[in-house]
Amino acid sequence: MPASQGVPLIPDTTGTWHRVHPVSPLVRGWIALAAIAYFFGRDWFEAVFRGDEFWGLSGGRALWTVLIVAVVVLLLVAGFFLSWWYTRYQVTDDHVRVNSGVLFRQHRQARLDRVQAIDVIQPLLARIFGLAELKFEVADAGESAVRLAYLPLASAQELRATILARAAGLTSEPGHAQEPVPEAPEQQILAVPGSRIVGAALLSGTTVFLAIMLIAAGVSTFVFDAAFGPALLVPAAFGVAAGYWSTFSTGYNFRAAVSPDGIRLRYGLLETRAQTVPPGRVQAVEIMQSPLWRFKGWYRMRVNVAGYGVSTENSGARTTLLPVGTRQEVMQMLALVLPDPGTDDPFAVFTAGLDGIAATDQNDGGASDGGFVTSPRRVRWLSWLTWRRNGFAVTGTALLARSGRLWRSLAVVPHERTQSIALHQGPLGRRLRVADLRLHTTTGPVTPVVYQIDADTARRLFDEQAARAAAARRRSLPERWLEARPESTPEPSSGPEPEAAAGRPDGQYGPQQNGPPTEQESRHGGQH
């Protein structure tokens, strides 16, 4: 079982396993070495600083001290060696397999056609040794994502290319089966400058929190003559520093590119990460704008990706499609995740979703600016600030749900990614004849909800979106997105086509006097 250097990274049908880089246990377990060095070195350092003799080297204890340190180092080396020896991986035409563990053995296996995203991760120490970790997510993997650490950076990139090629359905040509798969070409779409990341951090909620703490400390000190006011700033300072550092370190050097493999995102200051999301794996997109960002015209984009699950490890950075960008950059990123917007004027529709507000003399609950259907006027007493923002629009390929007046939000869900739909109506909603419609996708930070629309409109949207989702899934790309699809006759549609819904005249979704619907829920299709 040779080490990963020089190993042909090709699908292996002979049952051969390969090992990771020999330095991998050190990169993973350096914290243990640091703890031992601190434990044994703290007293020695203090003794030297005070000019005293170190107790471990006096009174005949020097030999025992050396023996204890030697035994601990030998145990660590043995543990590192066994960890490396029992960590192996294999790539076949259909699976990626990783075996690890010494006392508690683990065998991880991922189907290539279920790979949802691949990350190439380089912590600071791994970058020093020129190593990288591969982390590939499968459908609903969550904490069970398959990790392979660590490989030389070039080998990790080649292995990523091999896995993505097999996941796409590509096969080697006759006579070239032993050749490694080359890295797919890419075209850079945008790069976020560092100055904008700094500005976004300064205009974030962290600054608002800092201002509130300063005001609270000032009031408690000068008004109530309390001595604990300045003490409040000490923990606040640590929290503010951590918030600023998290925003800057994860958004630094952010770049987005597109390739046949999918969307490629690169970012990070100390720990760099290169994400690859294959085509069709993005389940939902959310575009947000905070009040302070509105002065600069900046937005943030988050996504739900199948397989990311609810893991908290870098969840904010991994699910961020654009940390901070202009409207033009938002449109560019939307074009990557939704190549066909399903409308003749996408800029007007998405602009209305980002910044649009219905006029006060709008049709009651009918279509308004950009084709968005908003809440009826009768709900203004319940949501006096947001009733003209809350609404939805339907295109030929996606449903758009906008909400929020101060913190604006626009959720975009492709029709084929709608996994289930639910209508919710509380006591006040029944009284005002309005309902919320929730679209369920895979687990993630995006929760698409159409808030407080007319109850009859919500009921029709419920039925029509279910039909659109079923029809769109029949036309969606296969799991192996570059694999040739066999010719087949189209299936008859069981409901209205998305194009028909997209072309409805204004007011078509207006209210009808049929009474409020009861709460209901419908599940459609499987996971994608």
C-alpha positions in Angstrom: 0.0 0.0 0.0 2.1 2.9 -1.2 1.7 6.4 0.1 -0.5 8.8 -2.0 2.5 10.5 -3.7 2.7 9.1 -7.3 -0.4 6.9 -6.9 -2.5 6.9 -10.1 -5.7 8.5 -9.0 -8.0 6.5 -11.2 -11.0 4.2 -10.5 -9.6 1.0 -9.1 -11.3 -2.3 -9.8 -8.6 -4.6 -8.4 -9.3 -3.9 -4.7 -6.1 -1.8 -4.2 -6.1 0.6 -1.3 -3.9 3.7 -0.8 -2.7 5.5 2.2 -2.7 9.1 3.1 0.4 11.2 3.5 2.7 10.1 6.5 2.6 13.6 8.0 -1.2 13.5 8.3 -1.4 12.3 11.9 0.9 15.2 13.0 -1.3 17.7 11.2 -4.4 16.3 12.9 -2.9 15.8 16.3 -0.6 18.8 16.7 -2.9 20.1 19.5 -1.8 17.1 21.7 1.8 17.9 21.2 1.1 21.5 22.1 -0.7 20.4 25.3 2.2 18.2 26.4 4.7 20.9 25.7 2.7 23.3 27.8 2.3 20.8 30.7 6.0 20.0 30.9 7.3 23.4 29.8 5.3 25.7 32.0 7.1 25.0 35.3 10.4 24.9 33.6 9.8 28.3 32.0 8.6 29.8 35.3 11.7 28.4 37.1 14.0 29.9 34.5 12.2 33.2 34.7 12.5 33.3 38.5 16.1 32.0 38.5 15.2 28.9 40.4 16.2 25.3 39.6 13.7 23.2 37.8 12.4 20.6 40.3 12.3 17.8 37.7 16.1 18.1 37.2 17.0 18.3 40.8 17.2 15.8 43.7 18.0 12.9 41.4 14.8 13.2 39.4 16.4 14.1 36.1 16.6 10.5 34.9 12.9 9.9 35.7 11.9 13.1 34.0 13.7 12.2 30.8 12.2 8.7 30.9 8.7 10.0 31.3 9.1 12.5 28.5 10.6 9.8 26.3 7.8 7.3 27.0 5.1 10.0 26.2 6.9 10.9 23.0 7.2 7.2 22.0 3.5 6.7 22.7 2.5 9.7 20.6 4.8 8.5 17.7 3.3 5.0 18.0 -0.2 6.4 18.0 0.5 8.6 15.0 2.0 5.7 13.1 -0.9 3.4 13.8 -3.4 6.1 12.8 -1.5 6.6 9.5 -1.2 2.8 8.9 -4.9 2.1 9.4 -6.2 5.1 7.3 -6.7 4.0 3.7 -8.9 5.0 0.8 -10.1 3.6 -2.5 -11.8 5.0 -5.6 -13.9 2.8 -7.8 -16.2 3.4 -10.7 -19.2 3.8 -8.3 -17.8 4.5 -4.8 -15.3 6.2 -2.6 -14.3 4.2 0.4 -12.3 5.4 3.4 -11.2 3.2 6.3 -9.8 4.7 9.5 -9.4 4.1 13.3 -7.2 1.9 15.4 -9.3 0.7 18.4 -12.6 1.8 16.9 -12.7 1.1 13.2 -14.7 3.2 10.8 -15.6 2.3 7.2 -17.1 5.2 5.2 -18.4 4.7 1.7 -20.0 7.3 -0.6 -21.7 6.6 -3.9 -20.3 8.9 -6.6 -23.6 9.6 -8.2 -24.8 10.9 -4.8 -21.9 13.3 -4.2 -23.4 16.7 -3.6 -20.3 18.9 -3.0 -16.6 18.5 -2.5 -14.3 20.7 -0.4 -10.5 21.0 -0.5 -9.6 22.3 2.9 -6.1 23.5 4.0 -5.7 24.5 7.6 -2.6 26.6 8.4 -0.4 23.7 9.4 -1.5 21.7 6.4 -0.6 24.6 4.1 2.9 24.6 5.6 3.4 21.0 4.6 1.6 21.5 1.3 -1.2 19.1 2.3 -5.0 19.3 1.9 -8.1 17.5 3.2 -10.8 16.3 0.9 -14.4 16.4 2.3 -17.2 15.2 0.1 -20.8 15.3 1.0 -23.5 12.9 -0.1 -27.2 13.4 0.1 -28.2 14.2 3.7 -24.8 13.2 5.0 -24.6 15.9 7.7 -22.0 14.9 10.3 -21.4 11.6 8.3 -19.6 13.3 5.5 -16.7 11.4 4.1 -13.3 13.0 5.0 -9.9 12.1 3.6 -7.0 13.8 5.4 -4.4 14.5 4.4 -3.1 14.3 0.8 -0.5 16.4 -1.1 -2.4 19.4 -2.6 -1.9 18.3 -6.2 -3.1 14.7 -5.4 -6.1 16.1 -3.6 -7.0 18.3 -6.6 -6.6 15.3 -9.0 -8.7 13.1 -6.8 -11.4 15.7 -6.6 -11.3 15.9 -10.4 -11.6 12.1 -10.6 -14.5 11.9 -8.2 -16.4 14.7 -10.0 -15.8 13.1 -13.4 -17.2 9.8 -12.1 -20.0 11.5 -10.4 -20.8 13.3 -13.7 -21.0 9.9 -15.6 -17.8 10.3 -17.6 -15.8 7.1 -18.5 -12.3 6.7 -19.7 -11.6 6.1 -23.3 -10.3 2.7 -24.4 -6.5 2.6 -23.9 -6.5 5.6 -21.5 -8.0 4.0 -18.4 -4.7 4.3 -16.4 -4.4 8.1 -17.1 -5.4 10.5 -14.3 -8.4 12.7 -14.9 -7.3 16.3 -15.6 -8.7 19.2 -13.7 -11.7 20.7 -15.5 -11.1 24.2 -16.9 -12.8 27.1 -15.1 -13.8 30.7 -15.7 -13.7 33.2 -12.9 -16.9 35.1 -12.4 -16.1 37.5 -9.6 -13.6 38.3 -6.8 -14.6 40.2 -3.7 -11.9 42.8 -2.7 -10.6 42.8 0.8 -11.6 46.4 1.4 -15.3 45.4 0.9 -15.0 42.6 3.4 -13.7 45.0 6.0 -16.5 47.5 5.2 -19.1 44.7 5.4 -17.7 43.7 8.9 -17.8 47.3 10.1 -21.4 47.7 8.9 -22.6 44.4 10.3 -24.6 43.6 13.4 -21.4 43.3 15.3 -20.9 47.1 15.1 -24.5 47.6 16.2 -23.9 45.3 19.2 -20.7 47.3 20.1 -22.6 50.6 19.9 -25.4 49.2 22.2 -22.8 48.0 24.7 -21.0 51.4 24.7 -24.3 53.2 25.3 -25.2 50.7 28.1 -21.8 51.2 29.7 -22.0 55.0 29.5 -25.5 55.1 30.9 -24.6 52.8 33.8 -21.5 54.8 34.6 -22.7 58.4 34.4 -26.4 58.1 35.1 -26.5 55.4 37.7 -23.0 55.9 39.0 -22.3 52.2 38.6 -18.7 51.0 38.6 -19.5 47.8 36.7 -20.3 49.7 33.5 -16.7 49.6 32.0 -16.4 46.0 33.1 -19.2 45.2 30.7 -17.0 46.2 27.8 -14.4 43.5 28.5 -16.5 40.5 27.5 -18.1 42.6 24.8 -14.7 43.4 23.4 -13.9 39.7 23.0 -17.2 39.0 21.3 -16.8 42.0 18.9 -13.3 41.0 18.0 -14.4 37.4 17.4 -17.3 38.6 15.2 -15.0 40.9 13.1 -12.4 38.1 12.8 -14.9 35.5 11.7 -16.3 37.8 9.0 -12.9 38.8 7.7 -11.2 35.4 7.8 -14.0 33.5 6.1 -14.7 36.1 3.5 -11.1 37.1 2.7 -10.0 36.4 -0.9 -13.4 35.2 -1.9 -13.5 34.1 -5.5 -16.3 32.4 -7.6 -15.8 30.5 -10.8 -17.8 28.2 -13.0 -16.6 24.9 -14.7 -18.1 21.7 -16.1 -17.8 20.4 -12.5 -20.1 23.0 -11.2 -19.7 26.2 -9.1 -16.3 26.7 -7.5 -15.8 28.9 -4.4 -12.5 29.7 -2.8 -12.0 31.8 0.4 -10.2 31.9 3.7 -7.2 33.7 5.4 -5.5 31.2 7.6 -7.6 28.1 6.7 -8.3 28.2 3.0 -11.2 26.2 1.5 -12.1 25.4 -2.1 -15.7 24.2 -2.5 -17.1 22.6 -5.6 -20.9 22.3 -5.9 -21.9 20.2 -8.9 -24.7 21.4 -11.2 -28.3 21.1 -9.8 -27.2 20.6 -6.2 -28.3 24.0 -5.0 -31.8 23.5 -3.5 -32.6 27.1 -2.5 -31.0 30.6 -2.5 -31.6 33.5 -0.2 -30.5 37.1 -0.9 -30.4 39.3 2.2 -29.7 43.0 2.8 -29.3 44.6 6.3 -30.3 48.2 6.9 -26.6 49.4 7.1 -25.7 47.6 3.9 -28.4 49.4 2.1 -26.3 52.6 2.0 -23.7 50.8 0.0 -26.1 48.6 -2.1 -24.6 45.4 -0.8 -26.2 42.0 -0.5 -25.4 38.5 0.9 -26.3 35.2 -0.6 -26.8 31.9 1.2 -27.8 28.5 -0.2 -29.2 25.1 0.8 -27.0 22.3 -0.6 -28.0 18.7 -0.3 -25.6 16.9 1.9 -24.5 19.8 4.1 -27.0 18.9 6.7 -27.0 20.7 10.1 -23.3 20.5 10.8 -22.0 23.6 12.6 -18.5 23.3 11.3 -18.0 26.4 9.2 -21.7 26.2 8.4 -22.0 29.9 7.9 -19.1 30.1 5.4 -19.9 26.8 3.6 -23.5 27.8 2.9 -22.5 31.3 1.8 -22.7 31.8 -2.0 -21.6 35.4 -1.8 -20.4 37.1 1.4 -21.0 40.6 0.2 -21.7 41.8 -3.3 -23.3 44.4 -5.4 -26.6 43.9 -7.3 -24.7 43.1 -10.5 -22.7 40.4 -8.7 -25.9 39.0 -7.2 -27.3 38.7 -10.7 -24.1 36.9 -11.9 -24.3 34.4 -9.1 -28.0 33.8 -9.7 -27.2 33.0 -13.3 -24.9 30.2 -12.0 -27.5 28.5 -9.8 -30.5 29.3 -12.0 -29.2 29.4 -15.6 -32.8 29.7 -17.0 -34.7 32.3 -15.0 -37.9 31.4 -16.7 -38.9 35.0 -17.5 -38.3 37.4 -20.4 -37.2 40.2 -18.1 -35.2 38.6 -15.3 -33.5 41.8 -14.2 -36.9 43.5 -13.5 -38.3 40.5 -11.7 -35.4 39.9 -9.4 -34.9 43.7 -8.8 -38.5 43.8 -7.7 -37.8 40.9 -5.4 -34.8 42.6 -3.9 -36.0 46.1 -3.4 -39.6 46.3 -4.6 -42.4 47.6 -2.4 -46.0 47.5 -3.5 -47.9 50.8 -3.9 -50.5 51.8 -1.3 -53.2 51.9 -4.0 -52.3 48.4 -5.3 -55.0 45.9 -6.3 -56.0 44.2 -3.0 -53.8 41.1 -2.9 -53.2 41.1 -6.7 -50.0 41.2 -8.8 -48.0 44.4 -8.3 -44.5 45.5 -9.2 -42.5 42.9 -11.1 -45.3 40.5 -11.1 -45.2 40.0 -7.3 -48.4 39.1 -5.5 -48.4 40.8 -2.1 -50.4 40.6 1.1 -53.9 42.1 1.0 -54.6 45.5 2.6 -56.6 44.0 5.4 -53.5 42.5 6.9 -51.8 45.9 7.4 -53.0 46.1 11.0 -51.2 42.9 11.7 -48.0 43.6 9.7 -48.0 47.4 9.3 -44.3 47.5 8.3 -44.0 44.5 6.0 -47.4 43.9 4.3 -46.4 45.7 1.1 -43.1 43.7 0.9 -44.4 40.2 1.7 -45.3 38.4 -1.5 -44.3 36.0 -4.2 -43.8 35.6 -7.9 -43.7 32.6 -10.2 -41.5 32.2 -13.2 -41.1 29.2 -15.6 -38.3 27.7 -13.5 -38.6 29.0 -9.9 -40.8 30.4 -7.2 -39.6 33.7 -5.6 -40.7 34.7 -2.0 -39.8 38.1 -0.7 -40.2 39.4 2.8 -38.9 42.0 5.3 -38.8 45.8 5.2 -35.7 46.6 7.3 -33.9 43.3 6.8 -34.9 42.5 3.3 -34.9 38.9 2.0 -35.6 37.1 -1.3 -35.8 33.3 -1.4 -35.5 31.6 -4.8 -36.5 27.9 -5.0 -36.3 26.0 -8.4 -39.5 24.1 -9.1 -37.7 20.8 -9.3 -36.2 21.3 -5.8 -39.6 21.7 -4.0 -39.8 18.6 -1.9 -42.9 19.4 0.0 -45.3 22.2 0.6 -47.4 23.2 3.6 -50.1 25.8 4.3 -50.2 27.4 7.8 -53.0 29.5 9.2 -53.3 30.6 12.8 -56.3 32.2 14.6 -55.5 35.7 13.4 -54.8 34.4 9.9 -58.2 32.7 9.8 -59.9 35.9 11.0 -58.1 37.9 8.3 -58.5 35.2 5.6 -54.7 35.0 5.0 -52.2 32.1 5.2 -48.5 31.3 5.0 -47.1 28.9 2.4 -43.9 27.1 3.3 -41.7 25.4 0.8 -39.5 22.5 2.2 -36.1 21.8 0.6 -33.1 20.1 2.2 -31.8 21.2 5.6 -30.0 24.5 5.5 -30.1 28.2 6.4 -32.7 29.1 3.8 -36.3 28.7 4.9 -38.6 29.8 2.0 -41.9 31.1 3.2 -44.6 33.2 1.5 -46.0 35.2 4.3 -49.6 36.4 4.8 -51.1 36.1 1.3 -54.8 35.8 0.6 -56.1 32.4 1.7 -57.7 31.5 -1.7 -54.5 32.6 -3.5 -52.4 30.5 -1.2 -54.7 27.5 -1.8 -54.3 27.8 -5.6 -50.6 28.4 -5.3 -50.4 25.3 -3.2 -52.0 23.1 -5.9 -50.2 24.7 -8.8 -46.7 24.6 -7.2 -47.2 20.9 -6.6 -47.9 20.3 -10.2 -45.1 22.6 -11.4 -42.6 20.7 -9.1 -43.7 17.3 -10.4 -43.4 18.4 -14.0 -40.0 20.1 -13.5 -38.6 17.0 -11.8 -39.4 15.0 -15.0 -37.4 17.4 -17.0 -34.5 17.9 -14.6 -30.9 16.9 -15.2 -29.9 13.3 -14.3 -27.8 12.7 -11.2 -24.8 12.1 -13.5 -25.1 15.4 -15.2 -22.7 14.8 -18.1 -24.1 11.3 -18.9 -26.0 10.9 -22.1 -29.7 10.6 -21.5 -31.7 8.0 -23.5 -34.4 9.3 -25.7 -37.8 8.9 -24.2 -41.3 10.1 -25.0 -42.5 12.9 -22.8 -44.9 12.0 -20.0 -48.3 13.7 -19.9 -48.4 16.4 -17.3 -50.8 16.0 -14.5 -51.2 19.8 -13.8 -50.5 23.2 -15.3 -47.0 23.7 -16.8 -44.7 26.3 -15.2 -44.7 28.3 -18.4 -48.5 28.7 -18.2 -48.2 29.9 -14.6 -45.4 32.3 -15.5 -47.5 33.9 -18.2 -50.6 34.7 -16.1 -51.9 38.3 -16.4 -51.7 40.6 -13.5 -54.3 40.0 -10.9 -54.8 36.3 -11.8 -53.9 35.3 -8.2 -56.4 37.8 -6.8 -58.7 36.7 -3.9 -61.9 34.8 -4.4 -64.8 34.7 -2.0 -64.7 31.0 -1.3 -64.0 31.1 2.4 -60.7 30.4 4.1 -59.0 27.0 3.6 -58.3 24.7 6.5 -54.7 23.9 7.4 -53.3 21.2 5.1 -50.0 19.8 4.0 -48.9 17.9 0.9 -45.7 15.9 0.3 -44.5 15.5 -3.2 -41.6 13.5 -4.6 -38.3 12.4 -3.1 -35.1 14.1 -2.3 -32.9 15.5 -5.1 
